[in-house]
Amino acid sequence: MGPCRIGFVGTGGVAHRHARVLGGMSGVQLVAATDVAPSSASVFGEAHGVRTVPDLDALLGEELDAVYVCVPPFAHGALEVEIAAAGKALFVEKPLACDQPTAEWVGRRIRTSGVLSRVGHHWRCAEPVQRARKLLDGRQIRLVSGTWLDCTPPVAWWADRARSGGPLVEQAVHVLDLARFLVGEVTEVHAAAGGRLPGGVEAATGALLCFANGAVGTIATTCVLDGRHRTGLEIVADGIVVGVGEDWLDVRDAEGAHRAEYDAMTPRTAVDAAFVAALRGTPVPPERDAPDHTEALRSHRLACALARSAESGRAEMVR
């Protein structure tokens, strides 16, 4: 079998991270990249030894096995549809879009095409998440508390809610995906916004989540801090409290309190390795793999329901 030949649409920071990981793997060839900003594509090409091409059509003219889609929320949509129609596997960085209709349309087209897809919810692959899942196995989960307390990212589009989707869609979707992964599906939400910043994004959000299994939860977000303060979940189940994030685990049970910290790069590397393995037809354990587009769409629906509720002040069903 020849090398897995990979292209990139979007050449910002997250694309560089994936390229560094993929470039260190045997049997992987980074072929070409494109970006609407030619200077960004040029820097990316020089850094990773790939050709730069003017647009997606030119990229799809290359002999590729897969395309990494690493674009801002507002740019998702037609890109994925065209890549899937060309029969190329996709790795799509979250969020899936800045709204729900676009993500639903893309999802339908990807499912119809039958191509392999993965979405960059790498927290699922993190060691603390796997440990949390084992600790919670067989216990009745009662209460879930999620947080994403952070700053406003320094890119012009982020503060424009119409282009980013807002903090719930663009940032907190990691925590919402983790809640679904560890606890289960959410059926109904009721959110309130604590003011808005210029551009329309919520300065802070508080919300109630009702899970299908009877658990109740909350999610709190803000983007007015100087940097990241806390991101993750605290889960209360019979006899145990488990706090978990991308790179940390807190446990309190009958044996006492314990905290462990982990390397945040490990799950980010794991999702790329799992995607390459899937391209080669090698089975990947679910706990070491990122979700496909259909599964990630469920987390996106939850984030969008919360965003709608924060805007309207009314409860929203997740659908």
N, C-alpha and C positions, 0 to 999 in steps of 0.2 A: 504494500500500500504506500502510495506517495504521501508527501507532506500535506497537512491540512492548510489550504490556502485561504487566507482571511483578508478582508478589506474593512475599511472604516468609513462611516459617514458621521462627520462631526469629529473635531480634533482638539477638543478642549482638555481640561485636566483629567476628567474621568477616562477619556480615551487614552491618554498617556499612561495612566495606571494600568489599564488592561494591556496595552502594548508592551509595557515593561514585563508584565507577568507572562504573556504569551511568547514574547521574544526569548524568554529564558527556557522555554520548553523544547524538548526534542520533537521532531516531526511536525513542527508548525512553521509556516512561512507567512510572514506579513507581506502582502503584495502591494496594495495601493490604498490611498485615502483621498477623501474629498471633503471640502468644507466651504460654506458660503463666504468665509473670510480666507482668501488665498494665502495671506501671510501666516495665518494659523496652520493651514495645511502644509505650508513650506517648512515651518519650524518642526512640525510633527514628522514630516518626511525625512528631514535631516537627522532628527533624534533617533528614529527607529529604522532607518534604511529602507524606506518604502517610496514608491513612486507617488506623486500627487497628480490627480486627474481633475478636470474642471467641474464635473457634475456626476450625478448618480448614473446617468446613462453610460457615461464613459467607464465608471467603476464596474457596472454590470457587464461591460464588454470584456472585462478581464476574466480569466479562468479562476473563479472563486468557489470555495465550498461554503463559505459563510460570510455574513456581514455583521459587524458590530454597529449598532445604531446608538450613537452617543450625542444626542442633540437636546436642546432645551425643550421644555414641555410643549410649547406652542408649535414646534417644528415636527412633532410626531403626526403620523397620519398617512399621507400619500407615499412617503418614503417606504414605510413598512409594506404597504400594499404592493408597490412596484417591485420590491425585493422578493416578496413572497411569490408574486406572479412570475418572476424569473426563475423560481425554483430553488432559491438560495436559502439556507438556514439563517436564522436571525438570533442575535443576542441583543436584546433591547434594554437600554438603561431606563430605570424608573425616573419619574412617573410615566405611565403609558401615554398620557396626554394631559392637557390642562383642563379637560372636561370629560364627561362620560360618553356623550354620543360619538366622539371621534374614536375613543378607545374601543367602544362596542363595534363600530364599523371595521376597524383594523382587525379586531378579534375574529369577526365573521370571515373576513378575507383570508386570514392566516389559517383558520380551521379548514376552509374550503380548499386551500392550496395543498394542505397536508405536509407543509415543510416543518422541520424541526424548529422549535422556538424555546428560548429561555429569557427570563427577565431578571435584572440584577438585584433581587432581594437576597443579598448574600448573608444577612443575619441568620437566616435559617441554617446555614452551614457552620455557624460559630460553635466552638466547643462549649461555652457556657449555656448556649441554647439547648444543645444536646443533653447536657447534664440536667438542666431544668426540666426537660421533657421526661427524663427518667425519674426524677424526684417526684414529679406530679402524676406519674402514671398510676392509675387505679384510685386516685384520691378525688373526692368531690370538690371541685373548684367553686368557691363562693364569691370572691371579690377580686376585681382586676383594676389596677390603677396604672395608667400610662402617662408618660411625660415626654415632651420634646421642648426643652427650654434652651433657647439658642439665640444667635444673632441674625441679622438680615444679611444674607450672602452678598458680596460686593460685585454683583453683576447687574446691569441696568434693567434687564427684563424681570428680575425676581420680584421687585416691589410692585409690579403691574399684575394685578390679579388675573386679568384677562390673558396674560401671556404665561404666567407661572402656575396658575390654579390656586395659589395661596399656600400657607404653611401646612395645612392639613394634607393637601394633595402632594406637595413637592417635598416636604420634610417628614412629617409625622406618618406618612404611609409606611415607612419602615416599621414603626411601632405597631401600627394597625395590622400589618401583615403578620408580625410576630404574635399579636394577640389571637389572630385566627389560627395560626400554626399551633400554638400551645393550649388554647382554650376552646376554640370552636367558632362557629359562625355567629355573627351579630345580626339580629333581626330588625331592631329599631334603635334610633338614636335621637337625642334631643340636645342641641348645642346652643350656646350663646357666645357672641363675640364681645370681647372687652375693648371696644374701640377699633378704629382702622387707621392705618398709616397712609400717607399720600401714595396714590396708586391703587388703593382699595384692599390691600391685604390686611387680614386680621392682626391687630397688635397682640392680642391674646384670645384664646378660645378655651372654654370649659364645656364638657359634654358628658352626658350620661349614655351608656351603652347597655342594651339588653341582649344577652346571649341566648341562643336557642336552648342551651342545656340548663338554663335557670340562673346562671351566674349573672351578676351585675358588675358594671365597670364604669370608669371615668377615663377621660383623656384630657390633658391640659397642655396647651402649647403657648409659646410666646416667641417672638423674634426681635425683642427690644433690648437684649443683653449685649455685652461686649464680646461674648464668645459662648461656646457651648458649656452649659452648666450641668444638665442632666438629661439623658435620653434613655428610655427603657421602660420596663414593666415591673410592677410589684404584684405578685399573685398570691392570694390567700386561699389555701385549701385546708381541709380538715387536718389539723396537727402540724401545719408547716406554712411558713411564709417564704416565698422565693422571689428575689429581686434579680432581674437579668437584663443585660444589654449586649451590645455587639462585642464588648471586651471585658465584661465583669459579671460576677455572680455573687449574690448575697443569699445566705440560707439561715433561717432561724427555725429550729425544731426542738424536740425534747432533749437533744444532745448539746444544745447551745447555739451560738451564732458563729458563722464562718463566712469569710469573704475571700474570693480569689480573683485575680486579674489575668488577662490573656492578651496575646498579640492580635491587634485589630487587623493586621494584614493577612492572617491565616485564612479566614473565611473569604476574603477578597481573592486570594489565590485559588482557593478551593473551587469557586464557581467557574473560573476560567478552565481549570483542569477538568472539571466535570463536563463542561460544554464540549471541549475537545474530545473527551472520551465518548460522548454521545455522538459526535460527528463520525467517529470511527466505528460506531456500533457496539461499543463496549458498555455493558450494564453498569449503571451507577446507582449506589444505594440512595433512596429518596432523601435520607438525612444529610447526604453530602452533595446534593444537587439543588440548583435554583429552580423555582417554579417555572412552568411553561406559561405562555401568554394567557391561556384560558384560566389557569389558577390565579395568576397575578391580577387578572381582571376582577376577580372577586374582592381583592383588597382595594383595588381602585374604586370599585362601586361603593365600598364602605367609606372611603375618604371623601368621595363626591357627595354621598348622603350627608355626611357631617358638614361639609362646606355649604350645602343647600340649607341645612337646618340652622347653621350659624347666621346665614343671610336672612332667613325668613323668621327665625325665632320659634318655629313650629317643629314638632316631632316629625321625623321622616322614617319611612320604612326603607330598608336596604334592599334594593332590587336593580 
